[in-house]
């Protein structure tokens, strides 16, 4: 009997009131979808920004490592091209000596 009472109550409500309630529900559902879309976009942007921050940190670390390697290579280059080292290699390994006075020919 209670179900018949419910149907009687629905039938007693004017049709305009039912449409207004349906309009309220549809606008509520629309607002919920819009809010959900905005939240999804916000979360996606936040995740994307976090990924970019990790990539940036990795690139900065790589840059620092490359700068350190460049510094070490410059020191090694300066050491390898020093005149004292070249002279020592010429004397010891290649058995070279300084020229005697009569071995020097001056070109004019």
C-alpha positions as CSV (number, residue, x, y, z in Angstrom):
1,X,0.0,0.0,0.0
2,X,2.8,2.3,0.6
3,X,3.9,2.2,-3.1
4,X,0.4,3.3,-4.1
5,X,0.7,6.2,-1.7
6,X,4.0,7.2,-3.4
7,X,2.4,7.1,-6.8
8,X,-0.5,9.1,-5.6
9,X,1.9,11.7,-4.2
10,X,3.9,11.9,-7.5
11,X,0.6,12.3,-9.4
12,X,-0.5,15.0,-7.0
13,X,2.6,17.1,-7.7
14,X,2.1,19.5,-10.6
15,X,4.0,18.8,-13.7
16,X,5.8,22.2,-13.6
17,X,7.3,21.3,-10.2
18,X,8.6,18.0,-11.6
19,X,10.2,19.7,-14.5
20,X,11.9,22.2,-12.2
21,X,13.3,19.4,-10.0
22,X,14.5,17.6,-13.2
23,X,16.1,20.9,-14.3
24,X,17.8,21.2,-10.9
25,X,19.2,17.7,-11.2
26,X,20.4,18.2,-14.7
27,X,22.2,21.5,-13.8
28,X,23.7,19.8,-10.7
29,X,25.0,16.9,-12.9
30,X,26.4,19.5,-15.5
31,X,28.1,21.4,-12.7
32,X,29.5,18.1,-11.3
33,X,30.9,17.2,-14.7
34,X,32.5,20.7,-15.2
35,X,34.0,20.5,-11.7
36,X,35.4,17.0,-12.4
37,X,36.8,18.2,-15.8
38,X,38.5,21.2,-14.1
39,X,39.9,18.9,-11.3
40,X,41.3,16.4,-13.9
41,X,43.0,19.3,-15.8
42,X,44.5,20.6,-12.6
43,X,45.8,17.1,-11.6
44,X,47.2,16.6,-15.1
45,X,49.0,19.9,-15.0
46,X,50.4,19.2,-11.5
47,X,51.7,15.8,-12.6
48,X,53.2,17.3,-15.8
49,X,54.9,20.0,-13.8
50,X,56.4,17.5,-11.4
51,X,57.8,15.5,-14.3
52,X,59.3,18.6,-15.8
53,X,60.9,19.5,-12.4
54,X,62.5,16.0,-12.3
55,X,63.8,16.4,-15.9
56,X,65.2,19.8,-15.0
57,X,67.0,18.4,-12.0
58,X,68.5,15.6,-14.1
59,X,69.6,18.1,-16.7
60,X,71.2,20.4,-14.1
61,X,73.0,17.4,-12.6
62,X,74.3,16.4,-16.1
63,X,75.4,20.0,-16.7
64,X,77.4,20.0,-13.5
65,X,79.1,16.7,-14.3
66,X,80.0,18.0,-17.8
67,X,81.4,21.2,-16.4
68,X,83.5,19.2,-13.9
69,X,84.8,17.0,-16.7
70,X,85.6,20.0,-18.8
71,X,87.6,21.5,-15.9
72,X,89.6,18.3,-15.5
73,X,90.3,18.1,-19.2
74,X,91.5,21.7,-19.3
75,X,93.9,20.9,-16.5
76,X,95.1,17.8,-18.2
77,X,95.6,19.7,-21.5
78,X,97.6,22.4,-19.8
79,X,99.8,19.7,-18.2
80,X,100.3,17.8,-21.4
81,X,101.4,20.9,-23.5
82,X,103.8,22.3,-20.9
83,X,107.2,23.0,-22.4
84,X,109.1,21.2,-19.5
85,X,107.2,18.0,-20.2
86,X,107.8,18.2,-24.0
87,X,111.5,18.8,-23.4
88,X,111.8,15.9,-21.0
89,X,110.1,13.5,-23.5
90,X,112.5,14.7,-26.2
91,X,115.6,14.1,-24.1
92,X,114.6,10.9,-22.5
93,X,112.5,9.0,-25.0
94,X,113.7,10.4,-28.3
95,X,117.4,10.8,-27.2
96,X,117.4,14.4,-28.6
97,X,119.9,17.1,-27.4
98,X,120.2,20.8,-28.0
99,X,122.1,21.6,-31.2
100,X,125.8,22.6,-31.0
101,X,126.8,26.0,-32.3
102,X,128.1,24.7,-35.6
103,X,124.8,22.8,-36.2
104,X,122.8,26.0,-36.3
105,X,122.2,27.7,-39.7
106,X,120.7,31.1,-39.7
107,X,118.5,31.9,-42.7
108,X,118.1,35.5,-43.9
